[in-house]
Amino acid sequence: MPNTSPDLAVSLCGVTLKNPVIAASGTFGYGMEYNEFYPVSRLGGIACKGTTLRERLGNPAPRIAETPSGMLNSVGLQNPGVEMFLSVYLPWLKRQGTAVIANIAGNSVEDYCAMAERLHDSDVDLIELNISCPNVKHGGVNFGTSCDSVAQVTEEVKKRCGKPLMVKLTPNVTSIGDIAAAAEAAGADALSLINTLTCMRIDIRTRRPILRNNTGGLSGPAVFPVAVRMVREVYKRVKIPVVGMGGISTWEDAAEMMIAGAAAVQVGTANFRDPMACVKIIDGLQDFARQNGLQSITELTGTLAEWE
């Protein structure tokens, strides 16, 4: 009998992913721990822990808080720094047979540029530019909340790195479409969205915020409808690929996000609840594609039939 299995492979900025499921940055470390549950080679890709020029210890505890249908975090980009990433984690990742996406962060344009230069000749497949970071030279306002700052950091990083550049957008903006267009015009090869929503929880007994940092980023199923709407808006606004994330917990969520316009998806907080979440989503997408007669999972992307 002929092989009727649908093709799950997708192309992202010229990089072939064996399937559209990527483990999201900040929720998967560098994949080593999850590799004890299943071979991470099953994944389309791994977006590594947000990496900075030097080691960061992150924010003081408490820095995690539960909330209905989600969680808040203010971990603060704890990571071992780029040199440790390149010497210890990247060699291991490249042996796993999955695409490696380096998520880079900084507090100035110079930080981002130095990271891009350091990764220029490395074995990473793509760079994901985390612009949800405070720009210390401009009053601490996040890079991702202004079209001008998004364009500036994207353009400068693109000049210094030959790797495909995917800009990760924050939802904490007035118009996600304008931000996306600014990143595209400045040279972004792809966009990923959404990052977390800024939120707060309060301990009514102490009358203090539960998080030591006062606010944190909301992720999990609670943000999924927001992410779907924003992915759809960006997909209609730009011509470059869109990678959807934000509250994806099941294969149905992943299919919905692709129908909205995502070429691929990232799965984050769901990994904390179920370490097998990504594998279940991959298997579910394959079954869904087969049952619906799709030859390629790419046939899902952007097929939303909006009401007139």
C-alpha positions in Angstrom: 0.0 0.0 0.0 1.2 3.5 -0.7 2.4 5.6 2.2 -0.5 7.9 3.2 1.2 9.6 6.1 1.0 13.4 5.6 4.2 15.4 5.3 4.6 17.3 8.6 7.8 19.2 7.4 7.7 23.0 7.2 10.2 25.5 5.9 11.0 28.4 8.1 13.3 31.0 6.6 15.0 28.3 4.5 15.4 26.0 7.5 13.5 22.7 7.2 11.8 21.6 10.4 10.6 18.0 10.4 7.3 19.2 11.9 5.8 22.5 12.9 6.2 22.1 16.7 8.9 24.0 18.5 9.6 24.0 22.2 9.3 27.6 23.3 12.1 29.6 24.9 12.1 29.8 28.7 10.1 26.6 29.2 12.4 23.9 27.9 15.9 24.9 29.1 18.3 23.5 26.5 16.3 20.2 26.1 18.4 18.0 28.3 15.9 17.4 31.0 13.0 16.7 28.6 15.3 14.3 26.7 14.8 12.0 29.6 11.1 11.7 28.8 11.4 11.4 25.0 14.1 11.9 22.3 14.0 15.7 21.6 14.8 14.7 18.0 11.0 14.3 17.7 10.6 18.1 17.8 10.6 20.4 14.8 12.9 22.7 16.8 14.0 24.0 20.2 14.0 27.7 21.0 16.6 27.8 23.7 16.5 29.6 27.1 16.9 33.3 26.6 20.6 34.0 26.5 22.5 37.1 27.4 26.1 38.2 27.0 27.0 37.3 30.5 25.5 35.0 33.1 22.4 36.2 34.8 21.0 35.0 38.1 17.5 36.3 37.4 15.1 38.0 39.8 14.7 37.3 43.5 12.0 34.8 44.6 9.1 34.4 44.7 9.1 34.6 40.9 6.4 32.2 39.9 2.6 32.5 40.7 -0.3 30.4 39.6 -3.5 31.9 38.3 -6.6 30.4 36.8 -5.7 28.8 33.4 -2.2 30.0 33.6 0.9 31.2 35.4 2.8 34.4 36.1 6.6 34.4 35.9 9.2 37.0 36.6 12.2 34.6 36.4 14.3 37.5 34.9 16.2 35.6 32.1 18.3 33.5 34.4 20.9 31.9 32.1 24.6 30.9 32.1 25.6 33.4 29.4 26.5 33.0 25.7 29.9 31.5 26.2 28.5 28.6 28.2 25.7 28.2 25.7 28.3 27.9 22.9 30.7 25.6 24.6 28.4 23.3 26.6 24.8 23.3 25.4 25.0 24.0 21.7 27.3 21.0 20.9 24.8 18.7 22.7 21.8 20.3 20.9 23.4 19.9 17.5 23.7 16.1 18.1 20.0 15.8 18.7 18.7 16.1 15.2 16.4 19.1 15.6 16.6 22.7 14.6 18.3 24.9 17.2 16.9 28.5 17.7 19.0 30.8 19.9 16.8 33.2 21.8 18.9 36.4 22.5 18.2 39.2 25.0 19.8 42.4 26.0 19.3 45.8 27.7 20.8 47.9 24.9 21.1 47.7 21.1 24.8 47.1 21.7 24.1 44.1 23.8 21.9 42.6 21.0 24.5 43.3 18.4 27.3 41.7 20.4 25.2 38.6 20.8 24.5 38.5 17.1 28.2 38.8 16.3 29.1 36.1 18.7 26.5 33.7 17.2 27.3 34.6 13.6 29.7 31.7 12.9 28.0 29.3 15.4 25.9 26.2 14.5 22.5 27.7 15.5 19.9 27.4 12.8 18.0 30.6 13.6 18.1 33.5 16.0 15.0 34.6 17.9 15.3 38.2 19.0 13.6 38.7 22.3 12.6 42.4 22.3 10.5 42.2 25.5 13.5 43.6 27.4 13.9 47.0 29.0 16.0 49.5 27.1 18.2 50.9 29.8 19.3 53.8 27.6 15.7 54.9 27.1 14.2 54.9 30.5 13.6 51.2 30.8 10.8 51.0 28.3 10.7 47.7 26.5 12.2 47.6 23.0 9.1 45.8 21.7 6.6 48.5 22.5 7.7 51.1 20.0 7.8 50.8 16.2 11.0 52.9 16.2 12.9 50.8 18.7 11.7 47.6 17.2 13.0 48.8 13.8 16.3 50.0 15.2 17.2 46.8 17.1 16.1 44.6 14.3 18.0 46.5 11.6 21.2 46.6 13.7 21.1 42.9 14.6 20.4 41.9 11.0 23.5 43.7 9.8 25.7 41.7 12.1 24.4 38.2 11.7 23.9 36.0 8.7 21.5 33.7 10.5 17.8 33.9 9.7 16.3 36.4 12.2 13.0 35.8 13.9 11.7 38.7 16.0 9.6 37.7 19.0 6.8 40.2 19.6 5.3 41.4 22.8 1.5 41.6 23.1 1.8 44.6 25.4 1.3 47.1 22.6 -1.5 49.3 21.1 -1.2 47.8 17.6 0.6 44.5 17.0 0.2 44.9 13.3 2.2 48.2 13.3 4.9 46.6 15.4 5.1 43.6 13.0 5.3 45.8 10.0 8.1 47.7 11.5 10.1 44.6 12.2 9.5 43.3 8.7 10.6 46.6 7.1 13.8 46.5 9.2 14.8 43.1 7.8 13.2 40.5 10.0 13.0 37.1 8.2 10.1 35.8 10.5 8.1 36.8 13.5 7.1 34.9 16.6 4.2 35.9 18.8 3.0 36.3 21.4 5.3 36.7 24.4 3.7 37.0 27.8 1.1 39.6 28.9 2.2 41.8 31.8 0.0 41.0 34.8 -0.1 41.1 38.6 -1.4 39.0 41.5 -1.8 40.3 45.1 -1.6 38.4 48.4 -4.7 39.9 50.2 -3.2 39.0 53.7 0.1 40.8 53.3 -1.3 43.3 50.7 1.9 42.8 48.7 2.3 41.5 45.1 2.9 37.8 45.2 5.8 38.2 42.8 8.9 39.9 44.3 9.2 41.8 41.0 5.6 43.1 41.5 4.5 42.2 38.0 5.1 39.1 35.8 4.3 37.6 32.4 1.1 35.7 32.1 1.3 32.5 30.0 -0.8 29.4 29.6 -4.3 28.6 28.2 -5.7 32.0 29.5 -3.8 33.9 26.8 -4.6 31.6 23.9 -7.5 33.6 22.4 -5.4 36.8 22.6 -2.6 35.0 20.7 -4.9 33.6 18.0 -6.2 37.1 17.3 -2.8 38.7 17.2 -1.3 36.0 15.0 -4.2 36.4 12.6 -3.7 40.2 12.5 0.0 39.9 11.9 -0.5 37.2 9.2 -2.7 39.5 7.3 -0.3 42.4 7.7 3.1 40.9 6.7 4.5 38.6 4.0 7.2 36.9 6.2 6.4 33.7 8.1 4.6 33.9 11.4 5.3 31.5 14.3 2.4 31.3 16.7 2.6 30.8 20.4 0.7 31.6 23.6 -1.3 29.1 25.5 -1.0 26.2 23.0 -1.8 23.1 25.1 -3.3 20.6 22.6 -3.0 19.6 19.0 -6.4 21.3 18.5 -4.9 24.6 19.7 -1.9 24.1 17.3 -4.2 23.5 14.4 -6.3 26.5 15.3 -3.2 28.7 15.4 -2.0 27.4 12.0 -5.4 28.1 10.5 -5.1 31.6 11.8 -1.9 32.0 9.9 1.0 30.4 11.7 3.6 28.5 9.7 4.8 26.8 12.8 4.0 26.9 16.5 5.8 27.1 19.8 4.6 25.3 22.9 5.7 26.7 26.3 3.8 26.5 29.6 2.1 23.3 28.6 5.4 21.5 29.0 5.4 22.3 32.8 2.0 20.5 33.2 2.8 17.6 30.9 6.4 17.0 29.8 5.0 15.0 26.8 2.9 17.9 25.6 4.9 18.6 22.4 4.9 14.9 21.3 1.2 14.6 21.9 0.7 17.7 19.7 2.8 16.4 16.9 1.0 13.1 16.9 -2.4 14.8 17.0 -1.5 17.1 14.1 -0.4 14.1 12.1 -3.7 12.3 12.8 -5.7 15.4 12.0 -3.9 15.9 8.7 -4.5 12.3 7.7 -8.2 12.4 8.6 -8.7 15.6 6.6 -6.9 14.3 3.5 -4.0 16.8 3.8 -0.8 15.8 1.9 1.2 18.4 3.8 0.6 20.1 7.2 1.4 23.4 5.4 -2.0 23.2 3.8 -3.5 24.4 7.1 -1.7 27.7 7.3 -3.8 30.8 6.8 -7.0 28.9 5.7 -9.3 30.7 8.0 -12.7 31.5 6.3 -13.7 34.8 8.0 -17.3 35.8 8.1 -18.2 38.6 5.7 
